[in-house]
Amino acid sequence: MIIPVRCFTCGKVISEHWGDYVSRSNTKEGDEDPSDVLDSLGINRYCCRRMFVSHIDLIDVVSPYQ
Ligand SMILES: [Zn+2]
């Protein structure tokens, strides 16, 4: 739904990087490889990287019904 503020496993604050990830990643709006984007954002641990790779942003779909 919304990207969680912290990584579920290690507690690193990750939500501050979601906007950059969306605008730069080629699976979203940008044209860079998602792996390179996460490397440059300093998201190195695989527990944190899965938070970005596996997230589906549904807030704009669901918000009219709340
Ligand atoms: Zn983590």
N, CA, C, O and the ligand as a Tripos MOL2 file, in Angstrom:
@<TRIPOS>MOLECULE
protein
  265   263    67     0     0
PROTEIN
NO_CHARGES

@<TRIPOS>ATOM
      1 N           0.8580   -1.1960    0.0000 N.3       1 MET1
      2 CA          0.0000    0.0000    0.0000 C.3       1 MET1
      3 C           0.8900    1.2410    0.0000 C.2       1 MET1
      4 O           1.0870    1.8580   -1.0470 O.2       1 MET1
      5 N           1.4230    1.6090    1.1470 N.am      2 ILE2
      6 CA          2.3940    2.6920    1.2450 C.3       2 ILE2
      7 C           3.7210    2.0590    1.6390 C.2       2 ILE2
      8 O           3.7530    1.1160    2.4290 O.2       2 ILE2
      9 N           4.8050    2.5720    1.0960 N.am      3 ILE3
     10 CA          6.1080    2.0210    1.4740 C.3       3 ILE3
     11 C           6.3010    2.2070    2.9850 C.2       3 ILE3
     12 O           6.1340    3.3140    3.4970 O.2       3 ILE3
     13 N           6.6460    1.1450    3.6880 N.am      4 PRO4
     14 CA          6.8390    1.2720    5.1390 C.3       4 PRO4
     15 C           7.9780    2.2440    5.4690 C.2       4 PRO4
     16 O           8.9440    2.3600    4.7150 O.2       4 PRO4
     17 N           7.8530    2.9290    6.5870 N.am      5 VAL5
     18 CA          8.8790    3.9070    6.9730 C.3       5 VAL5
     19 C          10.2210    3.2060    7.1860 C.2       5 VAL5
     20 O          11.2610    3.6980    6.7490 O.2       5 VAL5
     21 N          10.1890    2.0380    7.8690 N.am      6 ARG6
     22 CA         11.4280    1.3330    8.1740 C.3       6 ARG6
     23 C          11.4010   -0.0680    7.5650 C.2       6 ARG6
     24 O          10.3380   -0.6400    7.3260 O.2       6 ARG6
     25 N          12.5980   -0.6040    7.3220 N.am      7 CYS7
     26 CA         12.7250   -1.9950    6.8930 C.3       7 CYS7
     27 C          12.1800   -2.9030    7.9940 C.2       7 CYS7
     28 O          12.4870   -2.7010    9.1690 O.2       7 CYS7
     29 N          11.3820   -3.8940    7.6290 N.am      8 PHE8
     30 CA         10.7810   -4.7910    8.6160 C.3       8 PHE8
     31 C          11.8380   -5.5700    9.3920 C.2       8 PHE8
     32 O          11.6410   -5.8600   10.5720 O.2       8 PHE8
     33 N          12.9400   -5.9090    8.7620 N.am      9 THR9
     34 CA         13.9320   -6.7830    9.3790 C.3       9 THR9
     35 C          14.9660   -6.0200   10.1960 C.2       9 THR9
     36 O          15.1840   -6.3510   11.3620 O.2       9 THR9
     37 N          15.6130   -5.0040    9.6160 N.am     10 CYS10
     38 CA         16.7300   -4.3560   10.3140 C.3      10 CYS10
     39 C          16.3680   -3.0010   10.8940 C.2      10 CYS10
     40 O          17.1120   -2.4870   11.7300 O.2      10 CYS10
     41 N          15.2540   -2.3990   10.4860 N.am     11 GLY11
     42 CA         14.8270   -1.1280   11.0680 C.3      11 GLY11
     43 C          15.4080    0.1010   10.4130 C.2      11 GLY11
     44 O          15.1730    1.2120   10.8880 O.2      11 GLY11
     45 N          16.1620   -0.0590    9.3360 N.am     12 LYS12
     46 CA         16.6960    1.1100    8.6310 C.3      12 LYS12
     47 C          15.5620    1.9290    8.0370 C.2      12 LYS12
     48 O          14.6100    1.3730    7.4910 O.2      12 LYS12
     49 N          15.6630    3.2650    8.1430 N.am     13 VAL13
     50 CA         14.6580    4.1380    7.5550 C.3      13 VAL13
     51 C          14.8110    4.1020    6.0420 C.2      13 VAL13
     52 O          15.8610    4.4690    5.5140 O.2      13 VAL13
     53 N          13.7590    3.6570    5.3340 N.am     14 ILE14
     54 CA         13.8570    3.4830    3.8870 C.3      14 ILE14
     55 C          12.8660    4.3540    3.1180 C.2      14 ILE14
     56 O          13.0620    4.5970    1.9270 O.2      14 ILE14
     57 N          11.8030    4.8290    3.7780 N.am     15 SER15
     58 CA         10.7420    5.5140    3.0400 C.3      15 SER15
     59 C          11.2330    6.8040    2.4030 C.2      15 SER15
     60 O          10.6600    7.2560    1.4110 O.2      15 SER15
     61 N          12.2890    7.4090    2.9560 N.am     16 GLU16
     62 CA         12.7950    8.6630    2.4020 C.3      16 GLU16
     63 C          13.3710    8.4670    1.0020 C.2      16 GLU16
     64 O          13.5450    9.4420    0.2700 O.2      16 GLU16
     65 N          13.6720    7.2240    0.6140 N.am     17 HIS17
     66 CA         14.2680    6.9640   -0.6940 C.3      17 HIS17
     67 C          13.2540    6.5070   -1.7370 C.2      17 HIS17
     68 O          13.6200    6.3300   -2.8990 O.2      17 HIS17
     69 N          12.0030    6.3130   -1.3620 N.am     18 TRP18
     70 CA         11.0150    5.7650   -2.2790 C.3      18 TRP18
     71 C          10.7950    6.6690   -3.4990 C.2      18 TRP18
     72 O          10.7020    6.1820   -4.6250 O.2      18 TRP18
     73 N          10.7120    7.9740   -3.2730 N.am     19 GLY19
     74 CA         10.4950    8.9110   -4.3770 C.3      19 GLY19
     75 C          11.6050    8.8650   -5.4030 C.2      19 GLY19
     76 O          11.3470    8.8680   -6.6070 O.2      19 GLY19
     77 N          12.8480    8.8220   -4.9270 N.am     20 ASP20
     78 CA         13.9860    8.7160   -5.8380 C.3      20 ASP20
     79 C          13.9460    7.3990   -6.5980 C.2      20 ASP20
     80 O          14.2170    7.3580   -7.7980 O.2      20 ASP20
     81 N          13.6050    6.3200   -5.8950 N.am     21 TYR21
     82 CA         13.5570    5.0030   -6.5290 C.3      21 TYR21
     83 C          12.5210    4.9800   -7.6520 C.2      21 TYR21
     84 O          12.7910    4.4650   -8.7370 O.2      21 TYR21
     85 N          11.3610    5.5260   -7.4000 N.am     22 VAL22
     86 CA         10.2980    5.5330   -8.4150 C.3      22 VAL22
     87 C          10.6900    6.3810   -9.6150 C.2      22 VAL22
     88 O          10.4770    5.9760  -10.7580 O.2      22 VAL22
     89 N          11.2620    7.5530   -9.3660 N.am     23 SER23
     90 CA         11.5660    8.4580  -10.4750 C.3      23 SER23
     91 C          12.7610    8.0010  -11.2970 C.2      23 SER23
     92 O          12.8970    8.4050  -12.4520 O.2      23 SER23
     93 N          13.6380    7.1610  -10.7260 N.am     24 ARG24
     94 CA         14.8440    6.7550  -11.4500 C.3      24 ARG24
     95 C          14.7920    5.3270  -11.9790 C.2      24 ARG24
     96 O          15.4640    5.0270  -12.9650 O.2      24 ARG24
     97 N          14.0230    4.4420  -11.3650 N.am     25 SER25
     98 CA         14.0500    3.0290  -11.7290 C.3      25 SER25
     99 C          13.3090    2.7660  -13.0350 C.2      25 SER25
    100 O          12.2490    3.3430  -13.2750 O.2      25 SER25
    101 N          13.8620    1.8980  -13.8780 N.am     26 ASN26
    102 CA         13.2090    1.6230  -15.1590 C.3      26 ASN26
    103 C          12.0030    0.6910  -15.0400 C.2      26 ASN26
    104 O          11.3080    0.4610  -16.0290 O.2      26 ASN26
    105 N          11.7460    0.1560  -13.8570 N.am     27 THR27
    106 CA         10.4980   -0.5730  -13.6660 C.3      27 THR27
    107 C           9.3660    0.3740  -13.3100 C.2      27 THR27
    108 O           8.2020   -0.0270  -13.2780 O.2      27 THR27
    109 N           9.7050    1.6310  -13.0400 N.am     28 LYS28
    110 CA          8.7090    2.6510  -12.6770 C.3      28 LYS28
    111 C           8.7450    3.7480  -13.7340 C.2      28 LYS28
    112 O           8.3420    3.5220  -14.8750 O.2      28 LYS28
    113 N           9.2230    4.9330  -13.3660 N.am     29 GLU29
    114 CA          9.1720    6.0810  -14.2610 C.3      29 GLU29
    115 C          10.4920    6.4000  -14.9420 C.2      29 GLU29
    116 O          10.5050    7.0540  -15.9850 O.2      29 GLU29
    117 N          11.5990    5.9510  -14.3740 N.am     30 GLY30
    118 CA         12.9110    6.3610  -14.8720 C.3      30 GLY30
    119 C          13.4910    5.4190  -15.8890 C.2      30 GLY30
    120 O          12.7730    4.6140  -16.4810 O.2      30 GLY30
    121 N          14.8040    5.5140  -16.1000 N.am     31 ASP31
    122 CA         15.4500    4.6720  -17.1020 C.3      31 ASP31
    123 C          16.7040    3.9770  -16.5740 C.2      31 ASP31
    124 O          17.4810    3.4370  -17.3620 O.2      31 ASP31
    125 N          16.9180    3.9800  -15.2460 N.am     32 GLU32
    126 CA         18.0890    3.3100  -14.6870 C.3      32 GLU32
    127 C          17.7230    1.9160  -14.1950 C.2      32 GLU32
    128 O          16.5600    1.6260  -13.9150 O.2      32 GLU32
    129 N          18.7290    1.0660  -14.0970 N.am     33 ASP33
    130 CA         18.5100   -0.2720  -13.5510 C.3      33 ASP33
    131 C          18.2020   -0.1650  -12.0560 C.2      33 ASP33
    132 O          18.9140    0.5310  -11.3330 O.2      33 ASP33
    133 N          17.1390   -0.8530  -11.5770 N.am     34 PRO34
    134 CA         16.7780   -0.7520  -10.1520 C.3      34 PRO34
    135 C          17.9230   -1.1080   -9.2170 C.2      34 PRO34
    136 O          18.0570   -0.5070   -8.1510 O.2      34 PRO34
    137 N          18.7450   -2.0680   -9.5970 N.am     35 SER35
    138 CA         19.8850   -2.4510   -8.7700 C.3      35 SER35
    139 C          20.8730   -1.2960   -8.6050 C.2      35 SER35
    140 O          21.3830   -1.0560   -7.5100 O.2      35 SER35
    141 N          21.1390   -0.5830   -9.7090 N.am     36 ASP36
    142 CA         22.0610    0.5480   -9.6390 C.3      36 ASP36
    143 C          21.4770    1.6840   -8.8070 C.2      36 ASP36
    144 O          22.1980    2.3590   -8.0720 O.2      36 ASP36
    145 N          20.1570    1.8930   -8.9260 N.am     37 VAL37
    146 CA         19.5110    2.9510   -8.1430 C.3      37 VAL37
    147 C          19.6390    2.6570   -6.6590 C.2      37 VAL37
    148 O          19.9880    3.5430   -5.8780 O.2      37 VAL37
    149 N          19.3580    1.4080   -6.2580 N.am     38 LEU38
    150 CA         19.4520    1.0510   -4.8450 C.3      38 LEU38
    151 C          20.8880    1.1660   -4.3480 C.2      38 LEU38
    152 O          21.1140    1.6010   -3.2190 O.2      38 LEU38
    153 N          21.8660    0.7810   -5.1750 N.am     39 ASP39
    154 CA         23.2680    0.9370   -4.7820 C.3      39 ASP39
    155 C          23.6000    2.4030   -4.5290 C.2      39 ASP39
    156 O          24.2440    2.7310   -3.5330 O.2      39 ASP39
    157 N          23.1640    3.2830   -5.4240 N.am     40 SER40
    158 CA         23.5210    4.6940   -5.2870 C.3      40 SER40
    159 C          22.7810    5.3630   -4.1280 C.2      40 SER40
    160 O          23.2400    6.3770   -3.6010 O.2      40 SER40
    161 N          21.6360    4.7980   -3.7310 N.am     41 LEU41
    162 CA         20.8920    5.3470   -2.5920 C.3      41 LEU41
    163 C          21.4300    4.8180   -1.2610 C.2      41 LEU41
    164 O          20.9910    5.2650   -0.2020 O.2      41 LEU41
    165 N          22.3640    3.8830   -1.2990 N.am     42 GLY42
    166 CA         22.9220    3.3390   -0.0730 C.3      42 GLY42
    167 C          22.0770    2.2550    0.5460 C.2      42 GLY42
    168 O          22.2220    1.9510    1.7300 O.2      42 GLY42
    169 N          21.1800    1.6570   -0.2530 N.am     43 ILE43
    170 CA         20.3690    0.5290    0.2200 C.3      43 ILE43
    171 C          21.1330   -0.7380   -0.1380 C.2      43 ILE43
    172 O          20.9820   -1.2640   -1.2410 O.2      43 ILE43
    173 N          21.9490   -1.2300    0.7850 N.am     44 ASN44
    174 CA         22.8690   -2.3150    0.4670 C.3      44 ASN44
    175 C          22.4120   -3.6770    0.9700 C.2      44 ASN44
    176 O          22.6610   -4.6900    0.3160 O.2      44 ASN44
    177 N          21.7500   -3.7180    2.1160 N.am     45 ARG45
    178 CA         21.3470   -5.0140    2.6700 C.3      45 ARG45
    179 C          20.1540   -5.5810    1.8990 C.2      45 ARG45
    180 O          19.2740   -4.8300    1.4770 O.2      45 ARG45
    181 N          20.1220   -6.9090    1.7130 N.am     46 TYR46
    182 CA         19.0570   -7.4900    0.9000 C.3      46 TYR46
    183 C          17.7110   -7.4080    1.5830 C.2      46 TYR46
    184 O          16.6770   -7.4550    0.9170 O.2      46 TYR46
    185 N          17.7020   -7.2830    2.9330 N.am     47 CYS47
    186 CA         16.4180   -7.1230    3.6150 C.3      47 CYS47
    187 C          15.7780   -5.7870    3.2470 C.2      47 CYS47
    188 O          14.5570   -5.6880    3.1240 O.2      47 CYS47
    189 N          16.6110   -4.7600    3.0710 N.am     48 CYS48
    190 CA         16.0900   -3.4420    2.7060 C.3      48 CYS48
    191 C          15.7350   -3.3880    1.2210 C.2      48 CYS48
    192 O          14.7370   -2.7800    0.8360 O.2      48 CYS48
    193 N          16.5630   -4.0310    0.3900 N.am     49 ARG49
    194 CA         16.3220   -3.9990   -1.0550 C.3      49 ARG49
    195 C          15.0060   -4.6860   -1.4110 C.2      49 ARG49
    196 O          14.3120   -4.2580   -2.3330 O.2      49 ARG49
    197 N          14.6620   -5.7500   -0.6840 N.am     50 ARG50
    198 CA         13.3990   -6.4370   -1.0020 C.3      50 ARG50
    199 C          12.1960   -5.5380   -0.7050 C.2      50 ARG50
    200 O          11.1370   -5.7010   -1.3110 O.2      50 ARG50
    201 N          12.3560   -4.5860    0.2290 N.am     51 MET51
    202 CA         11.2580   -3.6870    0.5370 C.3      51 MET51
    203 C          10.8920   -2.8490   -0.6940 C.2      51 MET51
    204 O           9.7160   -2.5720   -0.9330 O.2      51 MET51
    205 N          11.9010   -2.4500   -1.4680 N.am     52 PHE52
    206 CA         11.6710   -1.6480   -2.6690 C.3      52 PHE52
    207 C          11.2120   -2.5250   -3.8330 C.2      52 PHE52
    208 O          10.2360   -2.2130   -4.5150 O.2      52 PHE52
    209 N          11.9370   -3.6310   -4.0460 N.am     53 VAL53
    210 CA         11.6800   -4.4630   -5.2290 C.3      53 VAL53
    211 C          10.2960   -5.1030   -5.1640 C.2      53 VAL53
    212 O           9.6310   -5.2500   -6.1900 O.2      53 VAL53
    213 N           9.8570   -5.4880   -3.9540 N.am     54 SER54
    214 CA          8.5970   -6.2150   -3.8240 C.3      54 SER54
    215 C           7.4100   -5.3090   -3.5510 C.2      54 SER54
    216 O           6.2810   -5.7930   -3.4740 O.2      54 SER54
    217 N           7.6290   -4.0160   -3.4030 N.am     55 HIS55
    218 CA          6.5310   -3.1230   -3.0250 C.3      55 HIS55
    219 C           5.6570   -2.7750   -4.2220 C.2      55 HIS55
    220 O           6.1650   -2.4550   -5.2970 O.2      55 HIS55
    221 N           4.3410   -2.8370   -4.0340 N.am     56 ILE56
    222 CA          3.3750   -2.3930   -5.0360 C.3      56 ILE56
    223 C           2.6220   -1.2180   -4.4490 C.2      56 ILE56
    224 O           1.9320   -1.3640   -3.4400 O.2      56 ILE56
    225 N           2.7450   -0.0560   -5.0660 N.am     57 ASP57
    226 CA          2.1990    1.1740   -4.5130 C.3      57 ASP57
    227 C           0.7170    1.3070   -4.8730 C.2      57 ASP57
    228 O           0.3800    1.7060   -5.9880 O.2      57 ASP57
    229 N          -0.1610    0.9730   -3.9290 N.am     58 LEU58
    230 CA         -1.6010    0.9600   -4.1970 C.3      58 LEU58
    231 C          -2.3410    2.1200   -3.5580 C.2      58 LEU58
    232 O          -3.5690    2.1740   -3.6330 O.2      58 LEU58
    233 N          -1.6370    3.0440   -2.9350 N.am     59 ILE59
    234 CA         -2.3290    4.0810   -2.1710 C.3      59 ILE59
    235 C          -3.2350    4.9360   -3.0630 C.2      59 ILE59
    236 O          -4.3210    5.3280   -2.6360 O.2      59 ILE59
    237 N          -2.8030    5.2310   -4.2970 N.am     60 ASP60
    238 CA         -3.6270    6.0580   -5.1770 C.3      60 ASP60
    239 C          -4.8560    5.3020   -5.6780 C.2      60 ASP60
    240 O          -5.8550    5.9190   -6.0490 O.2      60 ASP60
    241 N          -4.7860    3.9680   -5.6900 N.am     61 VAL61
    242 CA         -5.9290    3.1460   -6.1110 C.3      61 VAL61
    243 C          -6.9510    3.0480   -4.9940 C.2      61 VAL61
    244 O          -8.1560    3.1010   -5.2420 O.2      61 VAL61
    245 N          -6.4800    2.9070   -3.7750 N.am     62 VAL62
    246 CA         -7.3450    2.6270   -2.6390 C.3      62 VAL62
    247 C          -7.8810    3.8910   -1.9730 C.2      62 VAL62
    248 O          -8.9690    3.8690   -1.3980 O.2      62 VAL62
    249 N          -7.1410    4.9810   -2.0410 N.am     63 SER63
    250 CA         -7.4850    6.1700   -1.2570 C.3      63 SER63
    251 C          -8.8770    6.7450   -1.5250 C.2      63 SER63
    252 O          -9.4560    7.3070   -0.5940 O.2      63 SER63
    253 N          -9.4660    6.6470   -2.7380 N.am     64 PRO64
    254 CA        -10.8250    7.1780   -2.8970 C.3      64 PRO64
    255 C         -11.8740    6.4390   -2.0630 C.2      64 PRO64
    256 O         -12.9500    6.9810   -1.8140 O.2      64 PRO64
    257 N         -11.5810    5.2240   -1.6330 N.am     65 TYR65
    258 CA        -12.5580    4.4040   -0.9240 C.3      65 TYR65
    259 C         -12.3690    4.4120    0.5770 C.2      65 TYR65
    260 O         -13.0940    3.7110    1.2840 O.2      65 TYR65
    261 N         -11.4230    5.1770    1.0890 N.am     66 GLN66
    262 CA        -11.1930    5.1910    2.5380 C.3      66 GLN66
    263 C         -12.0340    6.2560    3.2100 C.2      66 GLN66
    264 O         -11.9720    6.4140    4.4290 O.2      66 GLN66
    265 ZN         16.8680   -3.9290    6.1800 Zn       67 ZN67
@<TRIPOS>BOND
     1     1     2 1
     2     2     3 1
     3     3     4 2
     4     3     5 am
     5     5     6 1
     6     6     7 1
     7     7     8 2
     8     7     9 am
     9     9    10 1
    10    10    11 1
    11    11    12 2
    12    11    13 am
    13    13    14 1
    14    14    15 1
    15    15    16 2
    16    15    17 am
    17    17    18 1
    18    18    19 1
    19    19    20 2
    20    19    21 am
    21    21    22 1
    22    22    23 1
    23    23    24 2
    24    23    25 am
    25    25    26 1
    26    26    27 1
    27    27    28 2
    28    27    29 am
    29    29    30 1
    30    30    31 1
    31    31    32 2
    32    31    33 am
    33    33    34 1
    34    34    35 1
    35    35    36 2
    36    35    37 am
    37    37    38 1
    38    38    39 1
    39    39    40 2
    40    39    41 am
    41    41    42 1
    42    42    43 1
    43    43    44 2
    44    43    45 am
    45    45    46 1
    46    46    47 1
    47    47    48 2
    48    47    49 am
    49    49    50 1
    50    50    51 1
    51    51    52 2
    52    51    53 am
    53    53    54 1
    54    54    55 1
    55    55    56 2
    56    55    57 am
    57    57    58 1
    58    58    59 1
    59    59    60 2
    60    59    61 am
    61    61    62 1
    62    62    63 1
    63    63    64 2
    64    63    65 am
    65    65    66 1
    66    66    67 1
    67    67    68 2
    68    67    69 am
    69    69    70 1
    70    70    71 1
    71    71    72 2
    72    71    73 am
    73    73    74 1
    74    74    75 1
    75    75    76 2
    76    75    77 am
    77    77    78 1
    78    78    79 1
    79    79    80 2
    80    79    81 am
    81    81    82 1
    82    82    83 1
    83    83    84 2
    84    83    85 am
    85    85    86 1
    86    86    87 1
    87    87    88 2
    88    87    89 am
    89    89    90 1
    90    90    91 1
    91    91    92 2
    92    91    93 am
    93    93    94 1
    94    94    95 1
    95    95    96 2
    96    95    97 am
    97    97    98 1
    98    98    99 1
    99    99   100 2
   100    99   101 am
   101   101   102 1
   102   102   103 1
   103   103   104 2
   104   103   105 am
   105   105   106 1
   106   106   107 1
   107   107   108 2
   108   107   109 am
   109   109   110 1
   110   110   111 1
   111   111   112 2
   112   111   113 am
   113   113   114 1
   114   114   115 1
   115   115   116 2
   116   115   117 am
   117   117   118 1
   118   118   119 1
   119   119   120 2
   120   119   121 am
   121   121   122 1
   122   122   123 1
   123   123   124 2
   124   123   125 am
   125   125   126 1
   126   126   127 1
   127   127   128 2
   128   127   129 am
   129   129   130 1
   130   130   131 1
   131   131   132 2
   132   131   133 am
   133   133   134 1
   134   134   135 1
   135   135   136 2
   136   135   137 am
   137   137   138 1
   138   138   139 1
   139   139   140 2
   140   139   141 am
   141   141   142 1
   142   142   143 1
   143   143   144 2
   144   143   145 am
   145   145   146 1
   146   146   147 1
   147   147   148 2
   148   147   149 am
   149   149   150 1
   150   150   151 1
   151   151   152 2
   152   151   153 am
   153   153   154 1
   154   154   155 1
   155   155   156 2
   156   155   157 am
   157   157   158 1
   158   158   159 1
   159   159   160 2
   160   159   161 am
   161   161   162 1
   162   162   163 1
   163   163   164 2
   164   163   165 am
   165   165   166 1
   166   166   167 1
   167   167   168 2
   168   167   169 am
   169   169   170 1
   170   170   171 1
   171   171   172 2
   172   171   173 am
   173   173   174 1
   174   174   175 1
   175   175   176 2
   176   175   177 am
   177   177   178 1
   178   178   179 1
   179   179   180 2
   180   179   181 am
   181   181   182 1
   182   182   183 1
   183   183   184 2
   184   183   185 am
   185   185   186 1
   186   186   187 1
   187   187   188 2
   188   187   189 am
   189   189   190 1
   190   190   191 1
   191   191   192 2
   192   191   193 am
   193   193   194 1
   194   194   195 1
   195   195   196 2
   196   195   197 am
   197   197   198 1
   198   198   199 1
   199   199   200 2
   200   199   201 am
   201   201   202 1
   202   202   203 1
   203   203   204 2
   204   203   205 am
   205   205   206 1
   206   206   207 1
   207   207   208 2
   208   207   209 am
   209   209   210 1
   210   210   211 1
   211   211   212 2
   212   211   213 am
   213   213   214 1
   214   214   215 1
   215   215   216 2
   216   215   217 am
   217   217   218 1
   218   218   219 1
   219   219   220 2
   220   219   221 am
   221   221   222 1
   222   222   223 1
   223   223   224 2
   224   223   225 am
   225   225   226 1
   226   226   227 1
   227   227   228 2
   228   227   229 am
   229   229   230 1
   230   230   231 1
   231   231   232 2
   232   231   233 am
   233   233   234 1
   234   234   235 1
   235   235   236 2
   236   235   237 am
   237   237   238 1
   238   238   239 1
   239   239   240 2
   240   239   241 am
   241   241   242 1
   242   242   243 1
   243   243   244 2
   244   243   245 am
   245   245   246 1
   246   246   247 1
   247   247   248 2
   248   247   249 am
   249   249   250 1
   250   250   251 1
   251   251   252 2
   252   251   253 am
   253   253   254 1
   254   254   255 1
   255   255   256 2
   256   255   257 am
   257   257   258 1
   258   258   259 1
   259   259   260 2
   260   259   261 am
   261   261   262 1
   262   262   263 1
   263   263   264 2
@<TRIPOS>SUBSTRUCTURE
     1 MET1         2 RESIDUE 1 A MET
     2 ILE2         6 RESIDUE 1 A ILE
     3 ILE3        10 RESIDUE 1 A ILE
     4 PRO4        14 RESIDUE 1 A PRO
     5 VAL5        18 RESIDUE 1 A VAL
     6 ARG6        22 RESIDUE 1 A ARG
     7 CYS7        26 RESIDUE 1 A CYS
     8 PHE8        30 RESIDUE 1 A PHE
     9 THR9        34 RESIDUE 1 A THR
    10 CYS10       38 RESIDUE 1 A CYS
    11 GLY11       42 RESIDUE 1 A GLY
    12 LYS12       46 RESIDUE 1 A LYS
    13 VAL13       50 RESIDUE 1 A VAL
    14 ILE14       54 RESIDUE 1 A ILE
    15 SER15       58 RESIDUE 1 A SER
    16 GLU16       62 RESIDUE 1 A GLU
    17 HIS17       66 RESIDUE 1 A HIS
    18 TRP18       70 RESIDUE 1 A TRP
    19 GLY19       74 RESIDUE 1 A GLY
    20 ASP20       78 RESIDUE 1 A ASP
    21 TYR21       82 RESIDUE 1 A TYR
    22 VAL22       86 RESIDUE 1 A VAL
    23 SER23       90 RESIDUE 1 A SER
    24 ARG24       94 RESIDUE 1 A ARG
    25 SER25       98 RESIDUE 1 A SER
    26 ASN26      102 RESIDUE 1 A ASN
    27 THR27      106 RESIDUE 1 A THR
    28 LYS28      110 RESIDUE 1 A LYS
    29 GLU29      114 RESIDUE 1 A GLU
    30 GLY30      118 RESIDUE 1 A GLY
    31 ASP31      122 RESIDUE 1 A ASP
    32 GLU32      126 RESIDUE 1 A GLU
    33 ASP33      130 RESIDUE 1 A ASP
    34 PRO34      134 RESIDUE 1 A PRO
    35 SER35      138 RESIDUE 1 A SER
    36 ASP36      142 RESIDUE 1 A ASP
    37 VAL37      146 RESIDUE 1 A VAL
    38 LEU38      150 RESIDUE 1 A LEU
    39 ASP39      154 RESIDUE 1 A ASP
    40 SER40      158 RESIDUE 1 A SER
    41 LEU41      162 RESIDUE 1 A LEU
    42 GLY42      166 RESIDUE 1 A GLY
    43 ILE43      170 RESIDUE 1 A ILE
    44 ASN44      174 RESIDUE 1 A ASN
    45 ARG45      178 RESIDUE 1 A ARG
    46 TYR46      182 RESIDUE 1 A TYR
    47 CYS47      186 RESIDUE 1 A CYS
    48 CYS48      190 RESIDUE 1 A CYS
    49 ARG49      194 RESIDUE 1 A ARG
    50 ARG50      198 RESIDUE 1 A ARG
    51 MET51      202 RESIDUE 1 A MET
    52 PHE52      206 RESIDUE 1 A PHE
    53 VAL53      210 RESIDUE 1 A VAL
    54 SER54      214 RESIDUE 1 A SER
    55 HIS55      218 RESIDUE 1 A HIS
    56 ILE56      222 RESIDUE 1 A ILE
    57 ASP57      226 RESIDUE 1 A ASP
    58 LEU58      230 RESIDUE 1 A LEU
    59 ILE59      234 RESIDUE 1 A ILE
    60 ASP60      238 RESIDUE 1 A ASP
    61 VAL61      242 RESIDUE 1 A VAL
    62 VAL62      246 RESIDUE 1 A VAL
    63 SER63      250 RESIDUE 1 A SER
    64 PRO64      254 RESIDUE 1 A PRO
    65 TYR65      258 RESIDUE 1 A TYR
    66 GLN66      262 RESIDUE 1 A GLN
    67 ZN67       265 GROUP 0 **** ****
